[in-house]
Amino acid sequence: MNITQLRYFHAVATHHTVSAAAQHLYISQPSLSNAIKDLEKEFSVKLFCRRYTGMELTPAGMKLYNASKDLLSHYDEVERMMFDIGKNDTKKIRMGIPPMISSFIFADIYKSFVLKNQDIDLVITEKGRYELLDQLNDGLLDIVLLPHIKPFDSSIESKKIGTLEIVCCAAKNDPISQNKSVDAKMLESSPLILFADTFFQTKTIKNWFASANVKPNISIQTEQLSTAQNMIENASLLGFMFKNLAQKNPSMTTIPLDPPIYVDISVLTKKDMYVLDSIKRLEHFLKKNNLFEE
């Protein structure tokens, strides 16, 4: 067994199909399949079984996965540490960010950091918060940018870099836009469009309604920002977004919530991880430049 075989094995376990894993690794499917077969032959065990949902780990495969996860993560960390010490000409940062946050700050990151630090290769992954946290813990990401209300678990190093406000969004001609603020009771009968339940701000908004003993009138839930904006502008639905994002759309009005919802935005790294010089430079940029200023 070698580190390449382990990396291939983990890719299949993570992506659940050989084709998706091969695409992620930029290798051919036969090469990946042969590596898995060689592992199974070496240990005389079956590591995967095929299901209609994809490739699933067998009990033996699950034991190998759990036992080797930290080993693989530590190997990657040591490798990257040595490359950093060796002062590579190009340093890669694997950064995770939710699409909603990326939509209003990534242009600033590109313009003010990437273009001025061309020795750094910044690779962006846009996923939901739970996927990003899993990838950070698994060593697949170096740094993650996330909004939050509660502290993260002890395995995560968290550094606050700003604050976001969640506001109600309405069409310019909607009568509710005349209010200086809105509470949950005022919105009880209004048809709403919310993002999918996997979105952090949707859970936060539902908790806001629940704390006022109000059941929200949810007409539609979507994962697409463009859909939410279109339904607010043209179908008289109300929605909720981060104020910084909503204000970029001149066709919408933002209305503060009562009580208001403020969430912290933090830079996350894996605790006890060797911090590359390139990551330190990115962290310094994010803390120094207030990307969340109104």
Secondary structure as UniProt FT lines:
FT   HELIX           3..15
FT   HELIX           18..25
FT   HELIX           29..43
FT   STRAND          48..51
FT   TURN            52..53
FT   STRAND          54..57
FT   HELIX           59..85
FT   TURN            86..87
FT   STRAND          91..97
FT   HELIX           99..109
FT   HELIX           110..114
FT   TURN            115..116
FT   TURN            118..119
FT   STRAND          120..126
FT   HELIX           129..137
FT   TURN            138..139
FT   STRAND          143..148
FT   TURN            154..155
FT   STRAND          156..171
FT   TURN            172..173
FT   HELIX           175..178
FT   HELIX           185..187
FT   TURN            188..189
FT   STRAND          192..195
FT   TURN            197..198
FT   HELIX           200..211
FT   TURN            212..213
FT   STRAND          218..222
FT   HELIX           225..234
FT   STRAND          238..242
FT   HELIX           243..246
FT   TURN            247..248
FT   TURN            250..251
FT   STRAND          252..255
FT   STRAND          261..270
FT   TURN            271..272
FT   HELIX           277..288
FT   TURN            291..292
//
